[in-house]
């Protein structure tokens, strides 16, 4: 697991994960950037999927992206932390990794799911992301490489701290 600060649409990985909305028809933030970079063919493919519930994931081709695949997952909207948000966010990561394996993806890039307009606090969302991915990688050989892509320096720092904490104390999963 590594952290990169930058634009997820420019990464050379087999699959990128899209922090999508339930319609899968594009939106703001990462979702809009991925749709713009992939081109109109992505929107057409997403239309045929008929949406995606929170905590689940759907797979499409990458179209004009460097990535072969886009895994669309719908994270939870933060309410108060007692409305099943953590479980739904964990599910986003688990289901995305499962789809990556099904597609044969050896490398996957994740954005900070739900931490933008959906309002999930960055630190707990990062802990869930890192712990869930680590647990998945401990039992599955694929993907071989997971990249957490941070849009800004603060997010990158929080992810790096979470990964460093795991290195110091492997029991933190």
C-alpha positions as CSV (number, residue, x, y, z in Angstrom):
1,X,0.0,0.0,0.0
2,X,1.3,3.4,-1.0
3,X,0.1,7.0,-1.0
4,X,0.3,9.4,-3.9
5,X,-0.8,13.0,-4.0
6,X,-2.3,13.9,-7.4
7,X,-4.9,13.2,-10.0
8,X,-6.4,9.7,-9.9
9,X,-7.4,9.9,-13.6
10,X,-3.7,10.1,-14.6
11,X,-2.5,7.1,-12.7
12,X,-1.1,4.1,-14.6
13,X,-2.9,1.3,-12.7
14,X,-5.1,-1.5,-13.9
15,X,-8.2,-0.1,-12.1
16,X,-9.2,3.1,-10.5
17,X,-12.0,3.4,-8.0
18,X,-14.6,6.1,-8.5
19,X,-16.2,7.7,-5.4
20,X,-19.5,7.7,-7.3
21,X,-23.1,8.8,-6.5
22,X,-25.9,6.3,-6.6
23,X,-26.9,7.1,-10.2
24,X,-23.4,6.4,-11.5
25,X,-24.0,9.2,-14.0
26,X,-21.2,11.6,-12.9
27,X,-21.2,14.4,-10.4
28,X,-18.6,16.6,-8.8
29,X,-15.2,15.9,-7.3
30,X,-13.5,12.6,-8.2
31,X,-16.6,11.3,-9.9
32,X,-16.8,14.3,-12.3
33,X,-13.1,14.2,-13.0
34,X,-13.2,10.5,-13.9
35,X,-16.2,10.9,-16.2
36,X,-14.6,13.9,-17.9
37,X,-11.3,12.1,-18.4
38,X,-12.9,8.8,-19.6
39,X,-15.1,10.4,-22.1
40,X,-18.8,10.0,-23.0
41,X,-18.5,6.3,-23.5
42,X,-18.2,5.9,-19.7
43,X,-21.5,7.7,-19.1
44,X,-23.2,5.4,-21.7
45,X,-21.8,2.3,-20.0
46,X,-22.9,3.6,-16.6
47,X,-26.4,4.3,-17.8
48,X,-26.8,0.7,-18.7
49,X,-25.9,-0.4,-15.1
50,X,-29.0,1.3,-13.6
51,X,-27.2,2.8,-10.6
52,X,-25.5,1.4,-7.5
53,X,-26.6,1.2,-3.8
54,X,-24.5,2.6,-1.0
55,X,-21.7,0.2,0.0
56,X,-21.7,-1.7,-3.2
57,X,-19.6,-1.4,-6.4
58,X,-19.9,-1.8,-10.1
59,X,-17.3,-2.3,-12.8
60,X,-16.9,-0.6,-16.2
61,X,-14.1,-0.2,-18.7
62,X,-11.8,2.8,-18.4
63,X,-12.4,4.0,-21.9
64,X,-10.0,7.0,-22.4
65,X,-8.3,6.6,-19.0
66,X,-4.9,5.0,-18.6
67,X,-6.6,2.5,-16.3
68,X,-8.3,-0.4,-18.0
69,X,-11.1,-0.5,-15.5
70,X,-13.2,1.9,-13.3
71,X,-14.7,0.5,-10.2
72,X,-17.6,2.7,-9.1
73,X,-18.5,2.6,-5.5
74,X,-21.0,4.6,-3.5
75,X,-19.8,5.7,-0.1
76,X,-22.1,6.6,2.8
77,X,-23.2,10.2,3.5
78,X,-21.9,11.1,7.0
79,X,-24.8,11.6,9.4
80,X,-23.5,11.1,13.0
81,X,-21.4,8.0,12.8
82,X,-24.3,5.9,14.3
83,X,-26.2,5.3,11.0
84,X,-24.1,2.4,9.7
85,X,-21.6,4.7,7.9
86,X,-18.5,2.7,9.0
87,X,-19.9,-0.6,7.8
88,X,-21.0,0.9,4.5
89,X,-17.5,2.5,4.0
90,X,-15.8,-0.8,4.8
91,X,-18.1,-2.5,2.3
92,X,-17.1,0.0,-0.4
93,X,-13.4,-1.0,-0.1
94,X,-14.1,-4.8,0.2
95,X,-16.5,-4.9,-2.7
96,X,-14.1,-2.7,-4.9
97,X,-11.2,-5.1,-4.2
98,X,-13.4,-8.1,-5.0
99,X,-14.3,-6.6,-8.3
100,X,-10.7,-5.8,-9.0
101,X,-9.8,-9.4,-8.5
102,X,-12.7,-10.6,-10.7
103,X,-11.4,-8.3,-13.5
104,X,-7.8,-9.5,-13.0
105,X,-6.5,-6.1,-11.9
106,X,-3.1,-6.4,-10.3
107,X,-3.0,-2.7,-9.3
108,X,-5.8,-0.5,-7.9
109,X,-6.0,3.2,-7.0
110,X,-8.5,4.5,-4.4
111,X,-9.6,8.0,-3.7
112,X,-10.6,9.0,-0.1
113,X,-14.1,7.7,-0.5
114,X,-16.9,9.7,1.2
115,X,-14.6,12.4,2.6
116,X,-15.6,15.1,0.1
117,X,-19.2,16.3,-0.4
118,X,-20.5,13.3,1.6
119,X,-18.8,14.7,4.7
120,X,-17.2,11.7,6.2
121,X,-14.5,12.9,8.6
122,X,-11.1,12.3,7.0
123,X,-9.3,10.6,9.9
124,X,-11.8,7.9,10.7
125,X,-12.5,7.3,7.0
126,X,-8.7,6.9,6.4
127,X,-8.5,4.4,9.3
128,X,-11.3,2.4,7.8
129,X,-9.7,2.5,4.3
130,X,-6.3,1.4,5.4
131,X,-7.4,-1.3,7.9
132,X,-10.0,-2.8,5.4
133,X,-7.5,-2.9,2.5
134,X,-4.8,-4.3,4.8
135,X,-7.1,-7.1,6.0
136,X,-8.2,-7.9,2.5
137,X,-4.6,-8.1,1.2
138,X,-3.7,-10.5,4.0
139,X,-6.1,-13.1,2.7
140,X,-5.9,-12.4,-1.1
141,X,-2.9,-12.4,-3.4
142,X,-4.6,-9.8,-5.7
143,X,-4.3,-7.0,-6.2
144,X,-0.6,-6.8,-5.7
145,X,-0.5,-3.1,-5.5
146,X,-2.9,-0.6,-3.9
147,X,-2.5,3.1,-4.1
148,X,-4.4,5.6,-2.0
149,X,-4.6,8.8,-4.1
150,X,-4.9,12.0,-2.2
151,X,-6.2,15.2,-3.9
152,X,-4.4,17.4,-1.5
153,X,-1.4,17.5,0.9
154,X,-3.5,17.2,4.1
155,X,-5.2,14.0,2.9
156,X,-1.9,12.5,1.8
157,X,-0.4,13.3,5.2
158,X,-3.3,11.6,7.0
159,X,-3.0,8.5,4.8
160,X,0.8,8.3,5.3
161,X,0.3,8.6,9.1
162,X,-2.3,5.8,9.0
163,X,0.1,3.5,7.0
164,X,3.0,4.4,9.3
165,X,0.9,3.5,12.3
166,X,0.1,0.1,10.8
167,X,3.8,-0.5,10.2
168,X,4.6,0.4,13.8
169,X,1.7,-1.6,15.3
170,X,0.4,-4.3,12.9
171,X,-2.4,-5.1,15.3
172,X,-4.1,-1.8,14.4
173,X,-6.6,-3.4,11.9
